Amino acid sequence: MKKLLFYSHDSYGLGNIRRMVAIANELVSRHSDLYILLITGSPMLHAFRTHPQIDYVKLPCLQRSKSGRYSAKLACYSAEQLVQSRSAVIHQIVASYKPDLLLVDKKPEGLNGELKQTLLFLSSQHKSPRCVLLLRDILDSPQVTQHIWQKNGYYQLVEKYYDQVLVVGEQKIFDVTTEYRFPSSIAQKTQFCGYLQRTEQPDERNQVQNGLASTDRKLIVAAAGGGDDGSLVLTTYLQALAQSTWGNQVNTVVFYGPEMNDAGVEQLHHLASSMPHVTLLEFTPHFISYLSAADLVVAMGGYNTICEILSVKKPAIIVPRVTPVAEQLLRAQCFSRLEIFECIHPNELTPSVLDKKIANKLFSQEALLPFPDKIRLNGMEKLDRLLVEQKTN
């Protein structure tokens, strides 16, 4: 029997928890004697289907504003009090669960340092679990990331407490060891695993396909991740659809996300009210099955969305988030240079620009081009080898 403990960074959006649940589901599906306990504050965890060998501990929510400040979801709690409470819960769970391996998502010390007590405790144990830091392909711009890691002492923390750093990306696309100036001691224990391939479950595929109208129209999926800052992309898409010459040739499914504010949702419903071939949905755990059915995707540039589009090999127009972090912009630019996806900077996004891009993607000779096969999607296989098969110190 093997026991893994996952800690998911969870203060903004759905990206981190979606990625950690996907990894956990994949690992336990390969090993009948593997158990994973996931610690997170994400309020959306319950919406994801998890394997019977996975359980979770739900922490009280910490929220991050667009300016980067943290606050408690409950106004009666200060952020400082909440971090102390979360830290105590994490420490108690780790001490009683006694995992063989601790996998920490993105932040070496957890949100606002809430893992420090646990890391210190584990390092004092005679038989401590392996501690592994999981990083996505791109965190932020090199300048910002280096400043954050220096300011918070992350370089020293990773050197002292972590046995390994795993990057779910490709070194040739973005080399975190050089871009973020990892010292040699950290670079030597950093491995690039490749991007994470997502697969459809047959029952999910059938459920989605049965729900889509059988038609000769092409299908466009427009998505905004968690939705907190997705109004621009989705409203611009609906405006482009309204003015286009191709609008009567497509069906559209729009995913606006559970974190979009009421005003944004109302605006989308108002724009779509006169469009019978547009379906608005808040969220689905079967997102990849919709992508698989699509002829074109219009989306933001989050890590999970990009991996899912790559997995189903669909053409896409990416409009990345550019604040408060540059992660999505850098990722979109990298894939645009490789001619895998089209990238539109939000400052250049207009209905007319998007209208022309979609027309080229769907109704020109470009639509006949095969999907470029330039990216390794072997991240799950490598994580399996490094996390499960080599779990002991």
DOSETI-425965 format. One line per 2 residues: number of its first residue (from 1); their letters; for each residue z, y, x of C-alpha. Coordinates in steps of 0.001 Angstrom, whole numbers, always signed. Each point is the difference from the previous one (the first is absolute). Example, Ala and Ser with C-alpha at 12.3 -4.5 7.8 and 13.67 -1.06 7.14 Angstrom:
2
1	as	+7800,-4500,+12300; -660,+3440,+1370
***
This chain:
393
1	mk	+0,+0,+0; -943,+3465,+1274
3	kl	+1398,+3270,-1310; -1707,+3359,+491
5	lf	+1327,+3389,-1059; -2476,+2811,-727
7	ys	+1068,+3648,-83; -2526,+2215,-1772
9	hd	-265,+3719,+579; -263,+1234,-3573
11	sy	+426,+3739,-534; -3530,+1035,-995
13	gl	-2810,-1724,-1862; -764,-3693,-383
15	gn	-1610,-729,+3354; +2904,-1399,+1969
17	ir	+1389,-2273,-2687; -3470,-1263,-963
19	rm	-659,-954,+3614; +3338,-1726,+525
21	va	-254,-1977,-3255; -3536,-1093,+912
23	ia	+1157,-1204,+3421; +3018,-1795,-1469
25	ne	-2085,-1736,-2669; -2549,-1136,+2565
27	lv	+2593,-1383,+2426; +1976,-2019,-2547
29	sr	-3212,-1397,-1486; -642,-1599,+3405
31	hs	+3509,-1437,+533; +2028,-1918,-2583
33	dl	+3177,+336,+2097; -220,+3779,+479
35	yi	+2162,+2477,-1947; -318,+3777,+59
37	ll	+2518,+2566,-1211; -1459,+3494,-408
39	it	+2172,+3121,+110; -1540,+3120,-1529
41	gs	+721,+3029,-2121; -3433,+6,-1614
43	pm	+250,+444,-3783; -3304,-1883,-386
45	lh	+956,-3289,+1642; +509,-1731,-3350
47	af	-3661,+630,-893; -1293,-2294,+2732
49	rt	-326,-3737,-405; +2075,-1756,+2666
51	hp	+182,-3626,+1067; +3067,-2092,-1013
53	qi	+1031,-121,+3684; +374,+3798,+53
55	dy	+2927,+1997,-1321; +975,+3629,+432
57	vk	+2870,+2445,+168; -706,+3296,-1756
59	lp	+1613,+3024,+1665; +593,+3320,-1798
61	cl	-3081,+2210,+317; -510,+2554,+2750
63	qr	-2929,+2316,-678; -2113,+1956,+2481
65	sk	-1503,+3286,-1074; -3416,+1193,+1147
67	sg	+1798,+2158,+2574; +1637,-3116,+1445
69	ry	+3545,+625,-1279; +2048,-2906,-1396
71	sa	+2085,+93,-3157; +1748,-2478,-2273
73	kl	-1689,-906,-3272; +3327,+539,-1774
75	ac	+1032,+3652,+229; +3687,-975,+111
77	ys	-588,-1625,+3418; -569,+1963,+3191
79	ae	-2595,-1388,+2395; +2726,-468,+2619
81	ql	+2227,-1976,-2397; -2917,-2135,-1079
83	vq	-1032,-849,+3558; +3585,-1057,+771
85	sr	+71,-2235,-3095; -3388,-1533,+759
87	sa	+986,-575,+3619; +3159,-1856,-1055
89	vi	-1937,-2207,-2429; -2632,-842,+2624
91	hq	+2666,-884,+2560; +1851,-2239,-2461
93	iv	-3186,-1813,-1076; -1140,-615,+3574
95	as	+3435,-1267,+1030; +182,-2483,-2885
97	yk	-3659,-1071,-101; -161,-681,+3763
99	pd	-3787,+221,+345; -1981,-1624,+2790
101	ll	-2142,+3127,+209; +236,+3616,-1163
103	lv	-3301,+1775,-694; +306,+3785,-258
105	dk	-2781,+2048,-1533; -1077,+3131,+1903
107	kp	+3302,+1791,+658; +1955,-1553,+2912
109	eg	+3341,+1352,-1257; -817,-191,-3717
111	ln	+32,+2965,-2348; +2240,+2702,+1450
113	ge	+1530,-2491,+2437; +1269,-2437,-2629
115	lk	-812,-3035,+2208; +1924,+1158,+3073
117	qt	+3238,-1711,-1017; -1843,-3254,-696
119	ll	-1974,+62,+3263; +3196,+602,+1974
121	fl	+1720,-2849,-1834; -2865,-2422,+636
123	ss	-145,+851,+3689; +3689,-931,+327
125	qh	-463,-3477,-1478; -28,-3054,+2245
127	ks	-3043,-1334,-1824; -1909,+3010,-1245
129	pr	-3237,-155,-2000; -3266,+1184,+1448
131	cv	-586,+3621,-973; -3624,+992,-570
133	ll	-1399,+3439,-805; -3101,+12,-2206
135	lr	-2363,+2965,+300; -3132,+699,-1983
137	di	-3173,+928,+1890; +717,+3760,+4
139	ld	+3308,+1795,-600; -965,+3673,+363
141	sp	-1751,+2212,+2513; +915,-723,+3640
143	qv	+1726,+3363,+416; +2154,-336,-3117
145	tq	+876,-3653,+608; +969,+571,+3625
147	hi	+2225,+2906,-1072; +1706,-2078,-2719
149	wq	+552,-2977,+2292; +1417,+2190,+2765
151	kn	+2175,+2078,-2338; +1494,-3048,-1744
153	gy	+346,-2123,+3115; -2377,-2663,-1331
155	yq	-1378,-907,+3422; +3489,-838,+1280
157	lv	+906,-1754,-3255; -3049,-2279,+125
159	ek	+618,-732,+3677; +3616,-942,-652
161	yy	-27,-1865,-3315; -3493,-1351,-695
163	dq	-1503,-3145,+1460; -3515,+730,-1173
165	vl	-2217,+2664,-1568; -2810,-1258,-2237
167	vv	-2847,+2296,-1038; -2084,-1001,-3014
169	ge	-3121,+1659,+1328; -2547,-198,+2789
171	qk	+493,+1472,+3442; -3663,+1019,+237
173	if	+312,+2115,-3151; +3311,+1714,+796
175	dv	+2130,-965,+2984; +3571,+955,-880
177	tt	+1235,-918,+3482; -2073,+2764,+1601
179	ey	-281,+2485,-2888; +3781,+21,-489
181	rf	+766,-381,+3729; +2072,-3142,-233
183	ps	+1817,-626,+3296; -1124,-3150,+1777
185	si	+3127,-1865,-1136; -1037,+475,-3652
187	aq	-3741,-348,+564; +595,-3406,+1607
189	kt	+1713,-1329,-3124; -2571,+1519,-2382
191	qf	-2629,-2257,-1540; -2939,+987,-2188
193	cg	-365,-2470,-2862; -3121,+1285,-1740
195	yl	-250,+1335,-3532; +1449,-1908,-2957
197	qr	-2450,-1916,-2132; +830,-130,-3699
199	te	-1111,-2857,-2205; -413,-303,-3749
201	qp	+1811,-2625,-1994; -2406,-1830,-2356
203	de	+2156,+668,-3059; +160,+3709,+845
205	rn	-3775,+177,+506; -631,-1664,-3353
207	qv	+2484,+2257,-1760; -1635,+3149,+1378
209	qn	-3564,-1156,-615; +837,-945,-3579
211	gl	+1379,+3493,-537; -3123,+1739,+1296
213	as	-2915,+515,-2350; -3004,-2220,+636
215	td	-2752,+2523,+685; -2898,+914,+2241
217	rk	+1803,+3183,+995; +1292,+293,+3539
219	li	+3782,+178,+421; +1765,+2757,+1922
221	va	+3707,-321,+775; +1741,+3309,+760
223	aa	+3537,-228,+1362; +2730,+2294,+1275
225	gg	+2594,-2353,+1465; +3470,+795,-1302
227	gd	-1458,+3086,-1641; +2422,+2704,+1105
229	dg	-2775,+2045,+1594; -3040,-1712,-1500
231	sl	-976,+2516,-2683; -2629,+1735,+2139
233	vl	-1980,-3158,+722; +68,-1331,-3553
235	tt	-642,+3255,-1863; -2877,+796,+2356
237	yl	-1437,-3462,-620; +115,+438,-3786
239	qa	-1580,+3453,+324; -2745,-1474,+2192
241	la	-541,-2756,-2552; -328,+2549,-2826
243	qs	-2695,+2016,+1770; -1894,-2902,+1556
245	tw	-3348,-1538,-883; +1422,-3487,+662
247	gn	+2991,+207,-2341; -1682,-2015,-2750
249	qv	-634,-2827,+2464; +3614,-708,+1016
251	nt	+3336,-1163,-1316; +3091,+1406,+1692
253	vv	+3551,-1235,+389; +2400,+2679,+1258
255	fy	+3392,-927,+1482; +2146,+3122,+139
257	gp	+3263,-1543,+1254; +3568,-73,-1332
259	em	+1062,+3051,+2014; -2536,+2488,-1390
261	nd	+1754,+2808,-1883; -429,+499,-3744
263	ag	-2289,+3008,+403; -2371,-1981,+2209
265	ve	-87,-2932,-2420; -627,+2319,-2963
267	ql	-2884,+1670,+1829; -1619,-3369,+716
269	hh	+335,-1083,-3630; -1476,+3314,-1136
271	la	-3010,-356,+2316; -541,-3647,-962
273	ss	+430,+525,-3750; -3736,+555,-489
275	mp	-1018,-2800,+2380; -46,-3349,-1838
277	hv	-912,-1940,+3129; +3074,+1151,+1952
279	tl	+3240,-2006,-52; +3211,+1582,+1297
281	le	+2749,-2276,+1316; +3273,+928,+1668
283	ft	+453,-3082,+2158; -970,-3634,+403
285	ph	+1326,-2733,+2296; -3562,-1413,-84
287	fi	-1675,+2987,+1658; -2054,-2086,+2414
289	sy	-1638,-1853,-2891; -1228,+3316,-1395
291	ls	-1337,+928,+3437; -1745,-3355,+203
293	aa	-1774,+716,-3279; -990,+3544,+1035
295	dl	-3342,+1206,+1311; +1585,+3096,+1583
297	vv	+3522,+1208,+743; +1142,+3633,+93
299	am	+3497,+168,+1449; +2486,+1582,+2328
301	gg	+446,-1426,+3488; +3277,-1916,-97
303	yn	+373,-3069,+2207; +203,-2538,-2832
305	ti	-2948,+1427,-1904; -2178,-73,+3125
307	ce	+993,-3620,+733; -798,-1041,-3555
309	il	-3402,+1696,+33; -778,-1661,+3337
311	sv	+1091,-3362,-1402; -2428,+146,-2926
313	kk	-2728,+1741,+2059; -744,+2810,-2422
315	pa	-1595,+3381,+787; +2495,+2831,-284
317	ii	+350,+3750,+59; +3369,+941,+1491
319	vp	+1745,+3320,-644; +3077,-170,+2255
321	rv	+3359,+1667,-367; +363,+2618,+2749
323	tp	+3622,+1129,-510; +2872,-477,+703
325	va	-1337,-2561,+2512; -3470,-400,+1531
327	eq	-2,-3818,-176; -2575,-321,-2793
329	ll	-2302,+2630,+1473; -13,-1661,+3420
331	ra	-619,-3419,-1558; -2844,+1279,-2170
333	qc	-1602,+1718,+2989; +237,-3184,+2078
335	fs	-1718,-2081,-2678; -2551,+2721,-661
337	rl	-989,+57,+3687; -558,-3751,-218
339	ei	-2211,+638,-3066; +2121,-2281,-2160
341	fe	+1125,+2566,-2580; -1073,+3479,-1057
343	ci	+2712,+2615,+594; +390,+3321,-1815
345	hp	+2681,+2437,+1166; +1974,+1308,-3019
347	ne	-924,+3579,+957; -3670,-941,-406
349	lt	+417,-1974,-3221; -1818,+1404,-3041
351	ps	-1520,-1688,-3060; -3497,+733,+1335
353	vl	+724,-1477,+3431; +1515,-3136,-1517
355	dk	-2821,-283,-2549; -2610,-112,+2788
357	ki	+2008,-2440,+2132; +399,-2434,-2891
359	an	-3682,+246,-922; -938,-884,+3586
361	kl	+2446,-2888,+160; -993,-1593,-3303
363	fs	-3555,+1021,-820; -1920,+356,+3275
365	qe	-1197,-2253,+2802; +3514,+291,+1471
367	al	+1267,-2207,-2824; -2073,-2874,+1395
369	lp	+1626,+54,+3446; +2395,-2885,+824
371	fp	+3666,+796,+533; +630,+539,+3746
373	dk	+2040,-2842,+1482; +1808,+1861,+2788
375	ir	+3721,-437,-724; +2307,-2943,+728
377	ln	+1979,-1035,-3074; +2146,-2596,+1745
379	gm	+3320,+1812,-293; +1643,-2509,-2340
381	ek	-821,-2947,+2269; +1388,+1772,+3047
383	ld	+3140,+1140,-1819; +571,-3597,-1059
385	rl	-141,-1160,+3614; +2152,+2806,+1357
387	lv	+2619,+239,-2755; +424,-3583,-1159
389	eq	-1153,-2322,+2757; +1685,+2071,+2744
391	kt	+2994,+1159,-1982; +2764,-1005,+2399
393	n	+1054,+1880,+3116
***
